[in-house]
Amino acid sequence: MLVVISRHEELPSTMDAAHQAAAEGALHGTTIQADRQVAGRGTRGRAWESAPGGLWLSVVARPARTDALEALSLRVGLALARALEASCPGLPTLGMKWPNDLLLEGGKVAGVLCEARWSGDTCQWITIGIGVNVSNDVPAGLGARTIESAVRPVQVDELAEPVALAVATAASDAGPLTPAELAEFGVRDALRGQRAIAPIEGTIDGITRRGALRVRRGDGRIATVLGGLMVAH
């Protein structure tokens, strides 16, 4: 698979630039990378700190099928974790915090954001945003980590191509997670066994093939959660 990376010193948002490229006909795997974003965003529109020294890119995806899209951020997160570990020898195994965070020794080191654009019932494209703290300054007090806090040295540009390729490959198909993906997530799962207090109470017990969080209630029944999770600390 071929990925074409368009690199920029600064953009408001690589997500917005990738959406624009997709609207103009950009092919699957087209990637927009910026050294710095001044209006980067995460889930639910939260601001994403995007200082120089981090890997900030967005990939245009046109998957062959678009069922179970809610599982896509998890599939991409698994691929991102593997790509970072392969590209950074000595990097500890990365954890995953449902639904879209990668953790390094308990602190957030990367995130995934998926946004689809639809025409009626047809998905036209998906833009997948990736943010990785590499050697950039991170906000104090949030427990965030950088790749270079664990392994040195790491060059951002050396990570861009393997990460973009991993994301584009993972997003080339949709559908429910495979048994192998569920097993890998189980190894990386940072929430398993923790206590959920909202939107339902119970013990977190992995995920479903469609990417929903499983919560075991006090009576043993399994409920699923798609968003709004609050965990007891």
ChimeraX commands (.cxc) that place a marker at each C-alpha (Angstrom):
marker #1 position 0.00,0.00,0.00 radius 0.5
marker #1 position 1.24,3.48,-0.89 radius 0.5
marker #1 position 0.88,6.45,1.43 radius 0.5
marker #1 position 1.58,9.99,0.25 radius 0.5
marker #1 position 2.53,12.40,3.04 radius 0.5
marker #1 position 2.09,16.15,2.64 radius 0.5
marker #1 position 4.23,17.86,5.29 radius 0.5
marker #1 position 3.62,21.36,6.66 radius 0.5
marker #1 position 5.38,23.47,9.27 radius 0.5
marker #1 position 2.08,24.66,10.74 radius 0.5
marker #1 position -1.62,24.09,10.16 radius 0.5
marker #1 position -4.74,24.97,12.11 radius 0.5
marker #1 position -5.73,21.28,12.06 radius 0.5
marker #1 position -4.48,18.30,10.06 radius 0.5
marker #1 position -7.99,16.84,10.38 radius 0.5
marker #1 position -9.55,19.80,8.59 radius 0.5
marker #1 position -6.84,19.73,5.91 radius 0.5
marker #1 position -7.38,15.99,5.37 radius 0.5
marker #1 position -11.15,16.45,5.10 radius 0.5
marker #1 position -10.56,19.13,2.48 radius 0.5
marker #1 position -8.19,16.87,0.56 radius 0.5
marker #1 position -10.73,14.04,0.68 radius 0.5
marker #1 position -13.48,16.33,-0.60 radius 0.5
marker #1 position -11.19,17.14,-3.54 radius 0.5
marker #1 position -10.75,13.44,-4.33 radius 0.5
marker #1 position -7.68,12.42,-2.31 radius 0.5
marker #1 position -7.06,8.68,-2.38 radius 0.5
marker #1 position -7.02,6.26,0.54 radius 0.5
marker #1 position -3.79,6.71,2.47 radius 0.5
marker #1 position -3.31,10.39,1.68 radius 0.5
marker #1 position -1.70,11.85,4.81 radius 0.5
marker #1 position -1.42,15.41,6.08 radius 0.5
marker #1 position 1.33,16.04,8.64 radius 0.5
marker #1 position 2.15,19.25,10.52 radius 0.5
marker #1 position 5.04,20.11,12.81 radius 0.5
marker #1 position 2.58,22.17,14.83 radius 0.5
marker #1 position -1.19,22.56,15.00 radius 0.5
marker #1 position -2.72,25.74,16.35 radius 0.5
marker #1 position -6.28,24.38,16.51 radius 0.5
marker #1 position -5.79,20.64,16.95 radius 0.5
marker #1 position -8.69,18.74,18.46 radius 0.5
marker #1 position -9.39,15.49,20.23 radius 0.5
marker #1 position -12.59,13.64,21.08 radius 0.5
marker #1 position -15.74,15.68,21.72 radius 0.5
marker #1 position -13.98,18.76,20.33 radius 0.5
marker #1 position -11.43,19.01,23.13 radius 0.5
marker #1 position -8.32,21.04,22.33 radius 0.5
marker #1 position -5.23,18.92,21.63 radius 0.5
marker #1 position -1.84,20.37,22.51 radius 0.5
marker #1 position 0.25,20.04,19.34 radius 0.5
marker #1 position 3.68,21.56,19.93 radius 0.5
marker #1 position 6.73,20.97,17.73 radius 0.5
marker #1 position 8.44,17.67,18.48 radius 0.5
marker #1 position 5.26,15.59,18.34 radius 0.5
marker #1 position 3.83,13.53,15.50 radius 0.5
marker #1 position 0.62,15.17,14.30 radius 0.5
marker #1 position -0.97,13.71,11.19 radius 0.5
marker #1 position -4.30,12.75,9.66 radius 0.5
marker #1 position -4.95,9.99,7.14 radius 0.5
marker #1 position -7.74,9.85,4.55 radius 0.5
marker #1 position -9.44,6.44,4.59 radius 0.5
marker #1 position -11.89,4.99,2.09 radius 0.5
marker #1 position -12.54,1.51,3.55 radius 0.5
marker #1 position -13.97,-1.27,1.42 radius 0.5
marker #1 position -16.79,-1.76,3.94 radius 0.5
marker #1 position -18.21,0.53,6.57 radius 0.5
marker #1 position -20.09,-1.65,9.03 radius 0.5
marker #1 position -19.03,-1.55,12.69 radius 0.5
marker #1 position -17.22,1.76,12.21 radius 0.5
marker #1 position -17.37,2.22,15.98 radius 0.5
marker #1 position -14.58,-0.38,16.21 radius 0.5
marker #1 position -12.28,1.51,13.84 radius 0.5
marker #1 position -10.52,3.68,16.43 radius 0.5
marker #1 position -9.62,0.53,18.38 radius 0.5
marker #1 position -8.34,-1.28,15.28 radius 0.5
marker #1 position -6.26,1.77,14.36 radius 0.5
marker #1 position -5.04,2.12,17.95 radius 0.5
marker #1 position -3.75,-1.45,17.92 radius 0.5
marker #1 position -1.96,-0.84,14.61 radius 0.5
marker #1 position -0.50,2.42,15.94 radius 0.5
marker #1 position 0.82,0.68,19.05 radius 0.5
marker #1 position 2.51,-2.02,16.96 radius 0.5
marker #1 position 4.04,0.56,14.60 radius 0.5
marker #1 position 5.47,2.64,17.45 radius 0.5
marker #1 position 6.90,-0.40,19.22 radius 0.5
marker #1 position 8.49,-1.66,15.99 radius 0.5
marker #1 position 9.94,1.77,15.16 radius 0.5
marker #1 position 11.28,2.51,18.65 radius 0.5
marker #1 position 13.40,-0.41,19.89 radius 0.5
marker #1 position 13.27,-0.69,23.66 radius 0.5
marker #1 position 9.89,0.99,23.97 radius 0.5
marker #1 position 7.82,-0.73,26.67 radius 0.5
marker #1 position 4.60,-2.43,25.59 radius 0.5
marker #1 position 1.98,0.27,25.13 radius 0.5
marker #1 position -1.34,0.03,26.90 radius 0.5
marker #1 position -4.72,1.02,25.48 radius 0.5
marker #1 position -7.38,2.96,27.31 radius 0.5
marker #1 position -10.78,2.54,25.70 radius 0.5
marker #1 position -11.81,4.02,23.37 radius 0.5
marker #1 position -8.88,5.86,21.78 radius 0.5
marker #1 position -5.82,6.47,23.99 radius 0.5
marker #1 position -2.42,4.78,24.03 radius 0.5
marker #1 position -0.57,4.70,27.33 radius 0.5
marker #1 position 3.13,4.54,28.10 radius 0.5
marker #1 position 3.78,3.33,31.64 radius 0.5
marker #1 position 0.35,4.62,32.65 radius 0.5
marker #1 position 0.54,8.06,31.02 radius 0.5
marker #1 position -1.12,9.09,27.77 radius 0.5
marker #1 position 1.36,9.06,24.90 radius 0.5
marker #1 position -0.91,8.99,21.84 radius 0.5
marker #1 position -4.50,9.35,20.73 radius 0.5
marker #1 position -6.72,8.46,17.78 radius 0.5
marker #1 position -9.65,10.46,16.41 radius 0.5
marker #1 position -11.93,9.17,13.63 radius 0.5
marker #1 position -14.39,11.41,11.78 radius 0.5
marker #1 position -16.62,10.14,8.97 radius 0.5
marker #1 position -18.34,12.18,6.28 radius 0.5
marker #1 position -21.61,10.84,4.92 radius 0.5
marker #1 position -23.87,11.39,1.94 radius 0.5
marker #1 position -27.19,9.97,3.03 radius 0.5
marker #1 position -26.49,6.41,4.15 radius 0.5
marker #1 position -23.18,6.22,2.28 radius 0.5
marker #1 position -19.86,6.88,3.98 radius 0.5
marker #1 position -17.81,9.01,1.60 radius 0.5
marker #1 position -14.58,8.93,3.57 radius 0.5
marker #1 position -13.12,8.78,7.06 radius 0.5
marker #1 position -10.37,11.02,8.34 radius 0.5
marker #1 position -8.21,9.47,11.06 radius 0.5
marker #1 position -6.23,11.84,13.24 radius 0.5
marker #1 position -3.14,10.64,15.07 radius 0.5
marker #1 position -1.30,12.50,17.80 radius 0.5
marker #1 position 1.86,11.09,19.36 radius 0.5
marker #1 position 3.93,12.78,22.05 radius 0.5
marker #1 position 7.48,12.15,20.87 radius 0.5
marker #1 position 9.86,14.81,22.21 radius 0.5
marker #1 position 7.43,17.72,22.50 radius 0.5
marker #1 position 6.60,19.59,25.68 radius 0.5
marker #1 position 3.47,18.16,27.31 radius 0.5
marker #1 position 1.05,19.98,29.62 radius 0.5
marker #1 position 1.99,19.70,33.28 radius 0.5
marker #1 position -0.34,17.91,35.65 radius 0.5
marker #1 position -2.04,15.66,33.08 radius 0.5
marker #1 position 0.21,12.64,33.48 radius 0.5
marker #1 position 1.11,12.63,29.78 radius 0.5
marker #1 position 4.26,10.88,28.60 radius 0.5
marker #1 position 6.54,11.21,25.59 radius 0.5
marker #1 position 8.25,8.48,23.60 radius 0.5
marker #1 position 11.62,10.04,24.45 radius 0.5
marker #1 position 10.92,9.65,28.16 radius 0.5
marker #1 position 11.43,5.92,27.58 radius 0.5
marker #1 position 13.76,5.62,24.58 radius 0.5
marker #1 position 16.19,8.03,22.91 radius 0.5
marker #1 position 16.75,9.41,20.38 radius 0.5
marker #1 position 13.56,9.44,18.30 radius 0.5
marker #1 position 13.12,11.46,15.10 radius 0.5
marker #1 position 9.54,12.47,14.35 radius 0.5
marker #1 position 9.99,12.24,10.58 radius 0.5
marker #1 position 11.24,8.66,10.92 radius 0.5
marker #1 position 7.95,7.72,12.58 radius 0.5
marker #1 position 5.63,9.44,10.10 radius 0.5
marker #1 position 5.78,6.90,7.26 radius 0.5
marker #1 position 5.47,3.67,9.30 radius 0.5
marker #1 position 2.65,5.20,11.36 radius 0.5
marker #1 position 0.76,6.49,8.31 radius 0.5
marker #1 position 1.18,3.12,6.58 radius 0.5
marker #1 position -0.05,1.22,9.64 radius 0.5
marker #1 position -3.10,3.47,9.96 radius 0.5
marker #1 position -3.98,3.29,6.26 radius 0.5
marker #1 position -3.60,-0.50,6.25 radius 0.5
marker #1 position -5.74,-0.93,9.36 radius 0.5
marker #1 position -8.42,1.37,7.93 radius 0.5
marker #1 position -8.56,-0.32,4.53 radius 0.5
marker #1 position -11.35,-2.51,5.85 radius 0.5
marker #1 position -13.91,-2.06,8.58 radius 0.5
marker #1 position -16.17,-4.59,10.21 radius 0.5
marker #1 position -16.09,-6.04,13.72 radius 0.5
marker #1 position -12.80,-6.69,15.49 radius 0.5
marker #1 position -11.29,-10.11,14.82 radius 0.5
marker #1 position -10.60,-12.65,17.58 radius 0.5
marker #1 position -6.88,-11.86,17.21 radius 0.5
marker #1 position -7.55,-8.14,17.66 radius 0.5
marker #1 position -9.69,-8.81,20.73 radius 0.5
marker #1 position -6.90,-10.94,22.20 radius 0.5
marker #1 position -4.30,-8.24,21.55 radius 0.5
marker #1 position -6.52,-5.59,23.08 radius 0.5
marker #1 position -6.91,-7.82,26.13 radius 0.5
marker #1 position -3.14,-7.80,26.62 radius 0.5
marker #1 position -3.00,-4.00,26.33 radius 0.5
marker #1 position -6.28,-3.20,28.15 radius 0.5
marker #1 position -5.62,-0.57,30.82 radius 0.5
marker #1 position -9.20,-0.48,32.15 radius 0.5
marker #1 position -9.98,-4.15,32.71 radius 0.5
marker #1 position -10.95,-4.78,36.31 radius 0.5
marker #1 position -11.54,-1.12,37.14 radius 0.5
marker #1 position -14.81,0.11,38.58 radius 0.5
marker #1 position -17.17,1.98,36.25 radius 0.5
marker #1 position -19.50,4.42,37.99 radius 0.5
marker #1 position -21.27,5.94,34.96 radius 0.5
marker #1 position -23.26,5.58,32.79 radius 0.5
marker #1 position -23.69,2.23,34.55 radius 0.5
marker #1 position -21.99,0.74,37.58 radius 0.5
marker #1 position -19.94,-2.42,37.45 radius 0.5
marker #1 position -16.53,-3.91,36.72 radius 0.5
marker #1 position -14.96,-3.26,33.32 radius 0.5
marker #1 position -14.53,-6.56,31.50 radius 0.5
marker #1 position -13.01,-5.97,28.06 radius 0.5
marker #1 position -14.72,-4.98,24.82 radius 0.5
marker #1 position -17.08,-6.45,22.25 radius 0.5
marker #1 position -16.22,-7.16,18.61 radius 0.5
marker #1 position -18.04,-3.94,17.67 radius 0.5
marker #1 position -15.86,-1.91,20.02 radius 0.5
marker #1 position -18.29,-1.37,22.89 radius 0.5
marker #1 position -16.99,-1.58,26.45 radius 0.5
marker #1 position -18.24,-4.54,28.49 radius 0.5
marker #1 position -19.26,-3.81,32.08 radius 0.5
marker #1 position -20.13,-6.65,34.45 radius 0.5
marker #1 position -22.91,-5.62,36.83 radius 0.5
marker #1 position -23.15,-6.78,40.41 radius 0.5
marker #1 position -25.62,-9.51,39.43 radius 0.5
marker #1 position -23.19,-10.90,36.85 radius 0.5
marker #1 position -25.00,-9.60,33.78 radius 0.5
marker #1 position -22.95,-7.88,31.06 radius 0.5
marker #1 position -23.93,-4.42,29.85 radius 0.5
marker #1 position -22.23,-2.49,27.07 radius 0.5
marker #1 position -21.13,1.14,26.98 radius 0.5
marker #1 position -20.45,3.24,23.88 radius 0.5
marker #1 position -19.50,6.53,25.54 radius 0.5
marker #1 position -19.64,8.77,28.59 radius 0.5
marker #1 position -17.58,6.42,30.77 radius 0.5
marker #1 position -16.59,7.49,34.27 radius 0.5
marker #1 position -14.20,5.33,36.29 radius 0.5
marker #1 position -13.74,5.35,40.07 radius 0.5
marker #1 position -10.28,6.47,41.22 radius 0.5
marker link #1:1,2 radius 0.2
marker link #1:2,3 radius 0.2
marker link #1:3,4 radius 0.2
marker link #1:4,5 radius 0.2
marker link #1:5,6 radius 0.2
marker link #1:6,7 radius 0.2
marker link #1:7,8 radius 0.2
marker link #1:8,9 radius 0.2
marker link #1:9,10 radius 0.2
marker link #1:10,11 radius 0.2
marker link #1:11,12 radius 0.2
marker link #1:12,13 radius 0.2
marker link #1:13,14 radius 0.2
marker link #1:14,15 radius 0.2
marker link #1:15,16 radius 0.2
marker link #1:16,17 radius 0.2
marker link #1:17,18 radius 0.2
marker link #1:18,19 radius 0.2
marker link #1:19,20 radius 0.2
marker link #1:20,21 radius 0.2
marker link #1:21,22 radius 0.2
marker link #1:22,23 radius 0.2
marker link #1:23,24 radius 0.2
marker link #1:24,25 radius 0.2
marker link #1:25,26 radius 0.2
marker link #1:26,27 radius 0.2
marker link #1:27,28 radius 0.2
marker link #1:28,29 radius 0.2
marker link #1:29,30 radius 0.2
marker link #1:30,31 radius 0.2
marker link #1:31,32 radius 0.2
marker link #1:32,33 radius 0.2
marker link #1:33,34 radius 0.2
marker link #1:34,35 radius 0.2
marker link #1:35,36 radius 0.2
marker link #1:36,37 radius 0.2
marker link #1:37,38 radius 0.2
marker link #1:38,39 radius 0.2
marker link #1:39,40 radius 0.2
marker link #1:40,41 radius 0.2
marker link #1:41,42 radius 0.2
marker link #1:42,43 radius 0.2
marker link #1:43,44 radius 0.2
marker link #1:44,45 radius 0.2
marker link #1:45,46 radius 0.2
marker link #1:46,47 radius 0.2
marker link #1:47,48 radius 0.2
marker link #1:48,49 radius 0.2
marker link #1:49,50 radius 0.2
marker link #1:50,51 radius 0.2
marker link #1:51,52 radius 0.2
marker link #1:52,53 radius 0.2
marker link #1:53,54 radius 0.2
marker link #1:54,55 radius 0.2
marker link #1:55,56 radius 0.2
marker link #1:56,57 radius 0.2
marker link #1:57,58 radius 0.2
marker link #1:58,59 radius 0.2
marker link #1:59,60 radius 0.2
marker link #1:60,61 radius 0.2
marker link #1:61,62 radius 0.2
marker link #1:62,63 radius 0.2
marker link #1:63,64 radius 0.2
marker link #1:64,65 radius 0.2
marker link #1:65,66 radius 0.2
marker link #1:66,67 radius 0.2
marker link #1:67,68 radius 0.2
marker link #1:68,69 radius 0.2
marker link #1:69,70 radius 0.2
marker link #1:70,71 radius 0.2
marker link #1:71,72 radius 0.2
marker link #1:72,73 radius 0.2
marker link #1:73,74 radius 0.2
marker link #1:74,75 radius 0.2
marker link #1:75,76 radius 0.2
marker link #1:76,77 radius 0.2
marker link #1:77,78 radius 0.2
marker link #1:78,79 radius 0.2
marker link #1:79,80 radius 0.2
marker link #1:80,81 radius 0.2
marker link #1:81,82 radius 0.2
marker link #1:82,83 radius 0.2
marker link #1:83,84 radius 0.2
marker link #1:84,85 radius 0.2
marker link #1:85,86 radius 0.2
marker link #1:86,87 radius 0.2
marker link #1:87,88 radius 0.2
marker link #1:88,89 radius 0.2
marker link #1:89,90 radius 0.2
marker link #1:90,91 radius 0.2
marker link #1:91,92 radius 0.2
marker link #1:92,93 radius 0.2
marker link #1:93,94 radius 0.2
marker link #1:94,95 radius 0.2
marker link #1:95,96 radius 0.2
marker link #1:96,97 radius 0.2
marker link #1:97,98 radius 0.2
marker link #1:98,99 radius 0.2
marker link #1:99,100 radius 0.2
marker link #1:100,101 radius 0.2
marker link #1:101,102 radius 0.2
marker link #1:102,103 radius 0.2
marker link #1:103,104 radius 0.2
marker link #1:104,105 radius 0.2
marker link #1:105,106 radius 0.2
marker link #1:106,107 radius 0.2
marker link #1:107,108 radius 0.2
marker link #1:108,109 radius 0.2
marker link #1:109,110 radius 0.2
marker link #1:110,111 radius 0.2
marker link #1:111,112 radius 0.2
marker link #1:112,113 radius 0.2
marker link #1:113,114 radius 0.2
marker link #1:114,115 radius 0.2
marker link #1:115,116 radius 0.2
marker link #1:116,117 radius 0.2
marker link #1:117,118 radius 0.2
marker link #1:118,119 radius 0.2
marker link #1:119,120 radius 0.2
marker link #1:120,121 radius 0.2
marker link #1:121,122 radius 0.2
marker link #1:122,123 radius 0.2
marker link #1:123,124 radius 0.2
marker link #1:124,125 radius 0.2
marker link #1:125,126 radius 0.2
marker link #1:126,127 radius 0.2
marker link #1:127,128 radius 0.2
marker link #1:128,129 radius 0.2
marker link #1:129,130 radius 0.2
marker link #1:130,131 radius 0.2
marker link #1:131,132 radius 0.2
marker link #1:132,133 radius 0.2
marker link #1:133,134 radius 0.2
marker link #1:134,135 radius 0.2
marker link #1:135,136 radius 0.2
marker link #1:136,137 radius 0.2
marker link #1:137,138 radius 0.2
marker link #1:138,139 radius 0.2
marker link #1:139,140 radius 0.2
marker link #1:140,141 radius 0.2
marker link #1:141,142 radius 0.2
marker link #1:142,143 radius 0.2
marker link #1:143,144 radius 0.2
marker link #1:144,145 radius 0.2
marker link #1:145,146 radius 0.2
marker link #1:146,147 radius 0.2
marker link #1:147,148 radius 0.2
marker link #1:148,149 radius 0.2
marker link #1:149,150 radius 0.2
marker link #1:150,151 radius 0.2
marker link #1:151,152 radius 0.2
marker link #1:152,153 radius 0.2
marker link #1:153,154 radius 0.2
marker link #1:154,155 radius 0.2
marker link #1:155,156 radius 0.2
marker link #1:156,157 radius 0.2
marker link #1:157,158 radius 0.2
marker link #1:158,159 radius 0.2
marker link #1:159,160 radius 0.2
marker link #1:160,161 radius 0.2
marker link #1:161,162 radius 0.2
marker link #1:162,163 radius 0.2
marker link #1:163,164 radius 0.2
marker link #1:164,165 radius 0.2
marker link #1:165,166 radius 0.2
marker link #1:166,167 radius 0.2
marker link #1:167,168 radius 0.2
marker link #1:168,169 radius 0.2
marker link #1:169,170 radius 0.2
marker link #1:170,171 radius 0.2
marker link #1:171,172 radius 0.2
marker link #1:172,173 radius 0.2
marker link #1:173,174 radius 0.2
marker link #1:174,175 radius 0.2
marker link #1:175,176 radius 0.2
marker link #1:176,177 radius 0.2
marker link #1:177,178 radius 0.2
marker link #1:178,179 radius 0.2
marker link #1:179,180 radius 0.2
marker link #1:180,181 radius 0.2
marker link #1:181,182 radius 0.2
marker link #1:182,183 radius 0.2
marker link #1:183,184 radius 0.2
marker link #1:184,185 radius 0.2
marker link #1:185,186 radius 0.2
marker link #1:186,187 radius 0.2
marker link #1:187,188 radius 0.2
marker link #1:188,189 radius 0.2
marker link #1:189,190 radius 0.2
marker link #1:190,191 radius 0.2
marker link #1:191,192 radius 0.2
marker link #1:192,193 radius 0.2
marker link #1:193,194 radius 0.2
marker link #1:194,195 radius 0.2
marker link #1:195,196 radius 0.2
marker link #1:196,197 radius 0.2
marker link #1:197,198 radius 0.2
marker link #1:198,199 radius 0.2
marker link #1:199,200 radius 0.2
marker link #1:200,201 radius 0.2
marker link #1:201,202 radius 0.2
marker link #1:202,203 radius 0.2
marker link #1:203,204 radius 0.2
marker link #1:204,205 radius 0.2
marker link #1:205,206 radius 0.2
marker link #1:206,207 radius 0.2
marker link #1:207,208 radius 0.2
marker link #1:208,209 radius 0.2
marker link #1:209,210 radius 0.2
marker link #1:210,211 radius 0.2
marker link #1:211,212 radius 0.2
marker link #1:212,213 radius 0.2
marker link #1:213,214 radius 0.2
marker link #1:214,215 radius 0.2
marker link #1:215,216 radius 0.2
marker link #1:216,217 radius 0.2
marker link #1:217,218 radius 0.2
marker link #1:218,219 radius 0.2
marker link #1:219,220 radius 0.2
marker link #1:220,221 radius 0.2
marker link #1:221,222 radius 0.2
marker link #1:222,223 radius 0.2
marker link #1:223,224 radius 0.2
marker link #1:224,225 radius 0.2
marker link #1:225,226 radius 0.2
marker link #1:226,227 radius 0.2
marker link #1:227,228 radius 0.2
marker link #1:228,229 radius 0.2
marker link #1:229,230 radius 0.2
marker link #1:230,231 radius 0.2
marker link #1:231,232 radius 0.2
marker link #1:232,233 radius 0.2
view
